Amino acid sequence: MKLITKNNFLRLIFIFLIINLTFSAFAEGFLQKNDVPLESLALGTAAISPSSGTVQNGNEFTVEIIAYPSISTLQEGSNKFNNYELLLYYDANYIDFVSVENLVDGLDVDKESATTGMVTFAVSKPFGAFYQNQPTRLAKMTFLAKKAVTNNEITLYKLSIINSLGDKGNNAELITTINNGLITITDSGGSGGSGGSSCYSNCDNKQCGTDGCGKSCGSCPEGQLCKNDQCVCVPNCLGKECGDDGCGNSCGTCSGDLVCQSKKLTSTCVSKDVLEEYEKSLEEETKKRTESPSSTGSIFWIIFGAVFIIAALVLFYFLIWKKKNKGGETPPMNNQQQGPVS
């Protein structure tokens, strides 16, 4: 009697795969999760993976920050980066931050700070040590689940990956879209915040966030973020040494004779001569754009004129010439062919 048949062998492989997948999920703290495949990322997109998942109260779990840095206006060889900086918000009522780890080889940690509900993390490499853009795992973060809730959002508020073209060039931001993650935390009995005797809906004194049962207490306007159930202005000093943080405060001041130079994505302290040269180049560029005729507009009018002439000729043919010659009328006779006048 054969103990191992073909069907039994296939069953063993299937059971092994199920056990392996289950162990992998539990190893990251999840009862179940929906990972975001790297190959599914669109150009210029970053995401929290898993996009959603369920963990048990009291357990640690990890999420990854993944990204496909790119910008369509740059050539492929220019789509590179040697740094990233992220700002992540989480609801401290339900989870606690534990740690963050850089996953990109060759980049050194510049900044790591964590306050209640917020994590800032930045890494970089000296100018010249570039890395070719491709779908990339940037960082791994570990959290601790501490209270049951349904679909609580972990928000990657800002991910700055800058392609630096040098002191005289502009910086190109390589991330334009961010997809956040949702976490459901179950209590010891297996029920989440959306059901069971532990769920009590409460939106008192809350501008945003959840009511504890999976429903929303409101959303924040653009430029603000929900923190501890209140809408707050989010300061943004990523890539800025000086200038305004977007909330009326400063990102820093320049020392000595240096002045603040603000570009589209960055603010740096430079000498007055560098600032004057930069402002002069902007004025000249603006002047050229204003004075130069629009090639797109010229082409439009040329095409419009050609279409108009063709339409006029077709209209003339059908309404005048064809009507005049309708019924096979013969052209008039010349004077030699005409008979005597009576």
C-alpha positions, 0 to 999 in steps of 0.5 A, a space after each residue: 500500500 502506497 503511503 504517499 500518493 500524488 494526491 496526498 503529496 499535493 495536499 501536503 504542499 497545499 497545507 504547507 503553503 497555508 501554514 507558511 502564509 499564516 505564520 508570515 502574517 502572524 510574524 508581522 502581528 496581523 491576523 489578516 492583511 492586504 499587502 500592496 505588491 511593489 509591481 502594482 505601484 504607479 509612477 510617482 506613487 507611495 503607499 502604506 503596506 498593507 493597505 488594510 489589516 487586522 491585529 489583536 489588541 496587545 500585539 505589535 505589528 509592522 507596516 512598510 512604506 513603499 514608493 515608486 519615485 518618478 516624474 514624467 517630465 524627466 528622462 529615465 536617466 534623471 529619475 534618481 534619488 539619494 534621500 527621502 524624508 517622511 512625516 507619518 501620523 497615527 491615532 495615539 488613542 488606539 496604537 503606540 509607535 515602537 520603532 522605524 527602520 530604513 530599508 534602502 541600502 546605502 542611505 544614512 539616517 539623518 533624523 528620527 523623532 517621534 512624538 505622540 501621534 507623529 513620526 518624522 524620519 529622514 535618510 540621505 547620502 552625500 550628493 553624487 551617490 544616486 540610486 536609480 528609481 524603481 519600486 522600492 521598500 523605503 522603511 519599516 515601522 512597528 506599532 503596538 495595538 492597544 485599543 479595539 477599533 475598526 478601520 483606523 487610518 495610519 496617515 503618511 501625510 508627507 513623503 518627500 523624495 527629491 531629485 536634486 539637480 544642483 545649486 543652480 537647478 530646481 528640485 523635482 519632487 518625485 512623489 505625487 500620490 500617497 495611499 494610506 493604510 487602515 488598521 482594525 484592532 480586535 479585542 481579546 474575544 476576537 471582536 473589533 471596535 465595530 461590534 460587541 459590548 465594548 463598542 460605544 459610539 461617541 463623537 462628543 467634542 470630536 471634529 474628526 476621527 472615529 466614534 469607536 464603532 467604525 463610523 466617522 465623526 467628521 473630516 478635516 478641510 484641505 491642509 489640515 489633519 486629524 490629530 487626537 480627534 481635532 483638526 489641526 494645521 500640519 507644519 511642513 518643514 521637509 526640505 526647508 532650513 528656513 521660511 514659513 512652515 505653512 502654519 504661521 511659524 518658522 522652519 528656521 532662521 539664517 545666521 550671519 549675512 545669509 538670507 532665505 532662498 525659497 524654491 518650489 519645494 525647498 528653502 535654504 540659507 544662501 548668500 545675498 549674491 546667490 539669491 540675487 542671481 537666482 531671482 534675476 534668472 527667474 525674471 529673465 525666464 518669466 520675461 522670455 515666456 511673456 515675450 515669446 509667441 505661443 507656438 501652440 496658439 500659432 499652430 491652432 490658428 493655422 489649422 483653424 484657417 485651413 479647415 475654414 478654407 476647405 469647408 468654404 470650398 466644399 460649401 461653394 461646390 454643393 450649394 452653388 456650382 452643383 446647383 447651377 449644373 443640376 439636370 445636365 444643363 449645357 453651357 451657353 453657346 458662343 456668338 458664332 453658334 447662336 442663330 440670328 436675332 429676330 
